[in-house]
Amino acid sequence: MTMTVHVDIVSAEKEIFSGLAEMVFAPAELGEVGISPRHAPLISRLKAGEVRVKVNDKETYQFYVSGGMLEIQPHMITILADTAIRAKDIDEAAAIEAKARAEEALADKSGKIDFATAQVQLQEAVMQLRTLDRFRKRGG
């Protein structure tokens, strides 16, 4: 029998996923982490990116998270995300528009924009599009 770990992915709005998984991959602050059952306890910040939950050899779920916290216990993984979206539910048109707006704001040299906010918005839009692209390439 394959070992599993309980996974909860929660955003500020709602619970996105709750179930058992064989493996989880998440964009931790210092790089992507792969988490298997009985992993050593760990708490880490998350950066914007893709979370993959491998339920079994035939089923993997993909999510976009904009950041948040990751808590790992030997038999439980909790992802508390600022924003979490199932990859299949990402609005591609909205992400492309957000990316264009952020790039335009960053190109504005008048000093009327908040540079840090524009950078975060650009990063989030790019990561949403990358997550959606990977989802499609994996046959989602």
NUZALUM-713774 format. One line per field, with one value per atom (N, C-alpha, C): atom name; z, x, y; residue number from 1. Coordinates in nm, 3 decimals. Layout:
<nodes>
atom: [CA  ...]
pz: [Z  ...]
px: [X  ...]
py: [Y  ...]
nr: [NUM  ...]
</nodes>
This chain:
<nodes>
atom: [N  CA  C  N  CA  C  N  CA  C  N  CA  C  N  CA  C  N  CA  C  N  CA  C  N  CA  C  N  CA  C  N  CA  C  N  CA  C  N  CA  C  N  CA  C  N  CA  C  N  CA  C  N  CA  C  N  CA  C  N  CA  C  N  CA  C  N  CA  C  N  CA  C  N  CA  C  N  CA  C  N  CA  C  N  CA  C  N  CA  C  N  CA  C  N  CA  C  N  CA  C  N  CA  C  N  CA  C  N  CA  C  N  CA  C  N  CA  C  N  CA  C  N  CA  C  N  CA  C  N  CA  C  N  CA  C  N  CA  C  N  CA  C  N  CA  C  N  CA  C  N  CA  C  N  CA  C  N  CA  C  N  CA  C  N  CA  C  N  CA  C  N  CA  C  N  CA  C  N  CA  C  N  CA  C  N  CA  C  N  CA  C  N  CA  C  N  CA  C  N  CA  C  N  CA  C  N  CA  C  N  CA  C  N  CA  C  N  CA  C  N  CA  C  N  CA  C  N  CA  C  N  CA  C  N  CA  C  N  CA  C  N  CA  C  N  CA  C  N  CA  C  N  CA  C  N  CA  C  N  CA  C  N  CA  C  N  CA  C  N  CA  C  N  CA  C  N  CA  C  N  CA  C  N  CA  C  N  CA  C  N  CA  C  N  CA  C  N  CA  C  N  CA  C  N  CA  C  N  CA  C  N  CA  C  N  CA  C  N  CA  C  N  CA  C  N  CA  C  N  CA  C  N  CA  C  N  CA  C  N  CA  C  N  CA  C  N  CA  C  N  CA  C  N  CA  C  N  CA  C  N  CA  C  N  CA  C  N  CA  C  N  CA  C  N  CA  C  N  CA  C  N  CA  C  N  CA  C  N  CA  C  N  CA  C  N  CA  C  N  CA  C  N  CA  C  N  CA  C  N  CA  C  N  CA  C  N  CA  C  N  CA  C  N  CA  C  N  CA  C  N  CA  C  N  CA  C  N  CA  C  N  CA  C  N  CA  C  N  CA  C  N  CA  C  N  CA  C  N  CA  C  N  CA  C  N  CA  C  N  CA  C  N  CA  C  N  CA  C  N  CA  C  N  CA  C  N  CA  C]
pz: [0.000  0.000  0.000  -0.084  -0.095  0.023  0.075  0.186  0.134  0.215  0.178  0.296  0.265  0.364  0.339  0.445  0.430  0.391  0.292  0.241  0.248  0.302  0.302  0.235  0.134  0.069  0.092  0.161  0.201  0.160  0.103  0.073  0.171  0.160  0.247  0.221  0.100  0.064  0.100  0.077  0.095  0.094  0.129  0.119  -0.027  -0.082  -0.224  -0.244  -0.151  -0.163  -0.024  -0.006  0.116  0.079  0.104  0.069  0.091  0.051  0.066  -0.061  -0.043  -0.157  -0.130  -0.239  -0.230  -0.226  -0.287  -0.297  -0.322  -0.270  -0.292  -0.329  -0.427  -0.466  -0.448  -0.383  -0.352  -0.370  -0.408  -0.429  -0.299  -0.220  -0.095  -0.126  -0.028  -0.047  -0.103  -0.062  -0.107  -0.221  -0.280  -0.392  -0.376  -0.483  -0.479  -0.385  -0.308  -0.218  -0.262  -0.249  -0.272  -0.136  -0.107  0.026  0.014  0.082  0.081  0.222  0.236  0.370  0.465  0.590  0.698  0.681  0.607  0.591  0.727  0.748  0.872  0.884  1.005  1.024  0.970  0.910  0.848  0.834  0.853  0.823  0.730  0.621  0.524  0.463  0.421  0.342  0.201  0.133  -0.007  -0.093  -0.211  -0.309  -0.416  -0.501  -0.607  -0.696  -0.727  -0.814  -0.813  -0.860  -0.878  -0.765  -0.715  -0.618  -0.692  -0.685  -0.747  -0.637  -0.642  -0.545  -0.623  -0.603  -0.671  -0.582  -0.625  -0.549  -0.571  -0.695  -0.731  -0.866  -0.923  -1.050  -1.166  -1.153  -1.263  -1.237  -1.116  -1.080  -1.007  -1.069  -1.008  -1.024  -0.916  -0.920  -0.915  -0.990  -0.995  -0.952  -0.876  -0.822  -0.839  -0.851  -0.844  -0.705  -0.639  -0.512  -0.528  -0.469  -0.481  -0.370  -0.277  -0.161  -0.041  0.072  0.193  0.279  0.351  0.442  0.414  0.434  0.419  0.553  0.605  0.729  0.697  0.729  0.705  0.839  0.858  0.970  0.908  0.980  0.919  0.850  0.899  0.840  0.790  0.779  0.734  0.673  0.562  0.495  0.486  0.531  0.524  0.447  0.347  0.269  0.294  0.358  0.383  0.281  0.175  0.064  0.071  0.030  0.018  -0.085  -0.200  -0.306  -0.360  -0.381  -0.441  -0.545  -0.662  -0.773  -0.835  -0.861  -0.936  -1.073  -1.122  -1.252  -1.362  -1.359  -1.464  -1.455  -1.343  -1.324  -1.345  -1.383  -1.404  -1.526  -1.511  -1.620  -1.700  -1.813  -1.894  -1.943  -1.989  -2.041  -1.931  -1.811  -1.700  -1.662  -1.664  -1.630  -1.735  -1.861  -1.968  -1.954  -1.924  -1.905  -1.784  -1.673  -1.553  -1.581  -1.658  -1.694  -1.777  -1.874  -1.959  -1.878  -1.786  -1.701  -1.613  -1.557  -1.470  -1.550  -1.668  -1.753  -1.793  -1.822  -1.857  -1.738  -1.621  -1.500  -1.473  -1.492  -1.468  -1.570  -1.690  -1.793  -1.772  -1.690  -1.662  -1.574  -1.628  -1.555  -1.486  -1.482  -1.424  -1.271  -1.210  -1.065  -1.000  -1.078  -1.025  -0.980  -0.997  -0.962  -0.844  -0.780  -0.673  -0.739  -0.753  -0.825  -0.765  -0.634  -0.568  -0.596  -0.590  -0.617  -0.761  -0.854  -0.995  -1.018  -0.950  -0.964  -0.912  -0.798  -0.742  -0.837  -0.890  -0.983  -1.108  -1.158  -1.275  -1.244  -1.130  -1.091  -1.077  -1.015  -0.996  -1.130  -1.221  -1.352  -1.431  -1.429  -1.500  -1.443  -1.310  -1.248  -1.277  -1.283  -1.321  -1.462  -1.554  -1.692  -1.704  -1.628  -1.630  -1.575  -1.466  -1.408  -1.508  -1.573  -1.673  -1.790  -1.834  -1.945  -1.907  -1.787  -1.741  -1.729  -1.679  -1.668  -1.805  -1.904  -2.040  -2.099  -2.075  -2.128  -2.065  -1.942  -1.873  -1.906  -1.997  -2.041  -1.958  -1.890  -1.802  -1.872]
px: [0.085  0.000  0.088  0.053  0.128  0.099  0.206  0.189  0.133  0.049  -0.009  0.001  -0.022  -0.022  -0.147  -0.209  -0.326  -0.280  -0.350  -0.314  -0.437  -0.418  -0.520  -0.461  -0.532  -0.495  -0.611  -0.581  -0.684  -0.641  -0.736  -0.709  -0.789  -0.774  -0.850  -1.000  -1.038  -1.180  -1.242  -1.168  -1.229  -1.124  -1.171  -1.086  -1.083  -0.964  -0.948  -0.932  -0.861  -0.838  -0.820  -0.874  -0.852  -0.858  -0.750  -0.748  -0.611  -0.599  -0.474  -0.390  -0.259  -0.168  -0.043  0.018  0.145  0.263  0.245  0.355  0.296  0.363  0.322  0.447  0.433  0.541  0.491  0.572  0.528  0.644  0.611  0.714  0.754  0.836  0.883  0.969  0.986  1.060  1.201  1.267  1.404  1.413  1.301  1.301  1.191  1.167  1.059  1.096  0.996  1.015  0.924  0.975  0.896  0.871  0.745  0.708  0.640  0.695  0.636  0.586  0.508  0.462  0.580  0.558  0.657  0.773  0.750  0.852  0.878  0.998  1.032  0.949  0.911  0.834  0.910  0.833  0.892  0.784  0.821  0.734  0.814  0.749  0.816  0.716  0.765  0.683  0.675  0.567  0.551  0.565  0.619  0.619  0.517  0.484  0.387  0.437  0.347  0.386  0.285  0.331  0.246  0.263  0.152  0.150  0.094  0.165  0.117  0.092  -0.025  -0.063  -0.080  0.014  0.008  -0.072  -0.195  -0.283  -0.243  -0.214  -0.165  -0.096  -0.058  0.016  -0.065  -0.197  -0.282  -0.346  -0.338  -0.411  -0.322  -0.306  -0.232  -0.313  -0.326  -0.397  -0.295  -0.324  -0.235  -0.311  -0.239  -0.297  -0.198  -0.250  -0.168  -0.187  -0.077  -0.085  -0.004  -0.055  0.012  0.114  0.121  0.209  0.134  0.199  0.134  0.232  0.179  0.260  0.239  0.346  0.345  0.385  0.300  0.334  0.335  0.446  0.460  0.474  0.390  0.399  0.411  0.460  0.482  0.358  0.238  0.118  0.019  0.065  -0.025  0.053  0.001  0.058  -0.053  -0.022  -0.120  -0.060  -0.133  -0.093  -0.197  -0.154  -0.240  -0.200  -0.277  -0.240  -0.314  -0.245  -0.311  -0.423  -0.389  -0.484  -0.449  -0.547  -0.525  -0.633  -0.588  -0.681  -0.644  -0.743  -0.717  -0.665  -0.563  -0.504  -0.609  -0.703  -0.806  -0.901  -0.903  -0.993  -0.926  -0.799  -0.729  -0.789  -0.818  -0.872  -0.753  -0.728  -0.611  -0.617  -0.732  -0.746  -0.717  -0.769  -0.745  -0.597  -0.532  -0.389  -0.305  -0.339  -0.266  -0.285  -0.407  -0.435  -0.359  -0.357  -0.285  -0.135  -0.083  0.059  0.090  0.006  0.027  0.020  -0.078  -0.090  0.034  0.083  0.201  0.325  0.340  0.455  0.449  0.328  0.311  0.345  0.301  0.331  0.480  0.548  0.692  0.769  0.714  0.779  0.758  0.660  0.629  0.738  0.811  0.924  0.885  0.756  0.713  0.717  0.731  0.736  0.600  0.494  0.358  0.310  0.391  0.348  0.427  0.370  0.440  0.514  0.645  0.728  0.716  0.719  0.713  0.579  0.471  0.339  0.330  0.380  0.378  0.461  0.575  0.658  0.584  0.517  0.441  0.328  0.257  0.148  0.199  0.314  0.373  0.411  0.477  0.517  0.396  0.289  0.169  0.105  0.096  0.037  0.121  0.252  0.341  0.329  0.323  0.313  0.177  0.071  -0.059  -0.054  0.004  0.015  0.105  0.213  0.303  0.233  0.159  0.085  -0.018  -0.090  -0.188  -0.122  -0.008  0.065  0.110  0.164  0.207  0.088  -0.025  -0.146  -0.188  -0.186  -0.224  -0.126  0.003  0.105  0.097  0.050  0.037  -0.095  -0.168  -0.292  -0.413  -0.410  -0.522  -0.645]
py: [-0.119  0.000  0.124  0.220  0.344  0.435  0.497  0.590  0.722  0.784  0.913  1.010  1.136  1.242  1.327  1.377  1.462  1.602  1.660  1.793  1.884  2.003  2.107  2.230  2.281  2.407  2.503  2.612  2.707  2.848  2.923  3.063  3.149  3.277  3.368  3.355  3.313  3.304  3.170  3.058  2.926  2.815  2.696  2.578  2.536  2.515  2.483  2.332  2.267  2.123  2.064  1.945  1.869  1.723  1.651  1.510  1.448  1.322  1.248  1.259  1.260  1.269  1.186  1.140  1.068  1.163  1.283  1.379  1.517  1.620  1.759  1.839  1.927  2.016  2.159  2.243  2.380  2.479  2.604  2.706  2.776  2.712  2.772  2.894  2.977  3.103  3.082  2.976  2.952  2.852  2.814  2.721  2.618  2.545  2.445  2.331  2.285  2.172  2.059  1.937  1.818  1.755  1.726  1.680  1.545  1.447  1.313  1.281  1.174  1.135  1.117  1.152  1.145  1.242  1.348  1.453  1.517  1.563  1.633  1.760  1.798  1.922  2.043  2.134  2.252  2.358  2.482  2.595  2.686  2.729  2.815  2.911  3.025  3.115  3.061  3.092  3.055  3.179  3.160  3.268  3.233  3.326  3.301  3.188  3.096  2.986  2.873  2.759  2.643  2.542  2.494  2.384  2.263  2.150  2.027  1.924  1.862  1.760  1.629  1.537  1.407  1.312  1.283  1.195  1.049  1.014  0.880  0.891  0.775  0.778  0.836  0.837  0.884  1.019  1.070  1.191  1.291  1.408  1.518  1.645  1.721  1.849  1.961  2.067  2.182  2.307  2.392  2.514  2.628  2.749  2.869  2.928  2.964  3.037  3.166  3.273  3.403  3.425  3.333  3.345  3.291  3.295  3.245  3.168  3.070  2.989  2.840  2.765  2.620  2.560  2.471  2.399  2.250  2.187  2.043  1.972  1.872  1.779  1.639  1.540  1.409  1.349  1.379  1.320  1.425  1.552  1.658  1.773  1.824  1.941  2.045  2.167  2.274  2.390  2.436  2.553  2.660  2.768  2.884  2.990  3.002  3.089  3.222  3.328  3.458  3.444  3.389  3.357  3.220  3.136  3.004  2.980  2.934  2.908  2.775  2.692  2.569  2.609  2.540  2.575  2.581  2.488  2.486  2.606  2.676  2.790  2.926  2.927  3.054  3.124  3.252  3.334  3.387  3.323  3.359  3.503  3.546  3.683  3.786  3.761  3.854  3.857  3.740  3.734  3.807  3.790  3.860  4.011  4.054  4.196  4.251  4.177  4.221  4.231  4.137  4.139  4.264  4.294  4.411  4.541  4.549  4.669  4.686  4.577  4.585  4.624  4.567  4.604  4.751  4.799  4.939  5.029  4.991  5.069  5.073  4.960  4.955  5.038  5.052  5.132  5.281  5.318  5.459  5.518  5.611  5.672  5.803  5.833  5.961  5.962  5.844  5.837  5.834  5.818  5.819  5.682  5.580  5.444  5.391  5.294  5.223  5.108  5.122  5.026  4.885  4.874  4.742  4.673  4.748  4.690  4.642  4.721  4.682  4.556  4.544  4.424  4.301  4.313  4.200  4.161  4.260  4.231  4.161  4.204  4.139  3.995  3.975  3.839  3.747  3.795  3.713  3.678  3.774  3.748  3.647  3.665  3.572  3.431  3.419  3.286  3.222  3.299  3.244  3.187  3.264  3.218  3.096  3.093  2.977  2.853  2.870  2.758  2.704  2.794  2.753  2.682  2.732  2.669  2.527  2.510  2.377  2.282  2.335  2.255  2.202  2.288  2.246  2.147  2.168  2.076  1.937  1.932  1.802  1.734  1.792  1.730  1.762  1.878  1.917  1.960]
nr: [1  1  1  2  2  2  3  3  3  4  4  4  5  5  5  6  6  6  7  7  7  8  8  8  9  9  9  10  10  10  11  11  11  12  12  12  13  13  13  14  14  14  15  15  15  16  16  16  17  17  17  18  18  18  19  19  19  20  20  20  21  21  21  22  22  22  23  23  23  24  24  24  25  25  25  26  26  26  27  27  27  28  28  28  29  29  29  30  30  30  31  31  31  32  32  32  33  33  33  34  34  34  35  35  35  36  36  36  37  37  37  38  38  38  39  39  39  40  40  40  41  41  41  42  42  42  43  43  43  44  44  44  45  45  45  46  46  46  47  47  47  48  48  48  49  49  49  50  50  50  51  51  51  52  52  52  53  53  53  54  54  54  55  55  55  56  56  56  57  57  57  58  58  58  59  59  59  60  60  60  61  61  61  62  62  62  63  63  63  64  64  64  65  65  65  66  66  66  67  67  67  68  68  68  69  69  69  70  70  70  71  71  71  72  72  72  73  73  73  74  74  74  75  75  75  76  76  76  77  77  77  78  78  78  79  79  79  80  80  80  81  81  81  82  82  82  83  83  83  84  84  84  85  85  85  86  86  86  87  87  87  88  88  88  89  89  89  90  90  90  91  91  91  92  92  92  93  93  93  94  94  94  95  95  95  96  96  96  97  97  97  98  98  98  99  99  99  100  100  100  101  101  101  102  102  102  103  103  103  104  104  104  105  105  105  106  106  106  107  107  107  108  108  108  109  109  109  110  110  110  111  111  111  112  112  112  113  113  113  114  114  114  115  115  115  116  116  116  117  117  117  118  118  118  119  119  119  120  120  120  121  121  121  122  122  122  123  123  123  124  124  124  125  125  125  126  126  126  127  127  127  128  128  128  129  129  129  130  130  130  131  131  131  132  132  132  133  133  133  134  134  134  135  135  135  136  136  136  137  137  137  138  138  138  139  139  139  140  140  140]
</nodes>
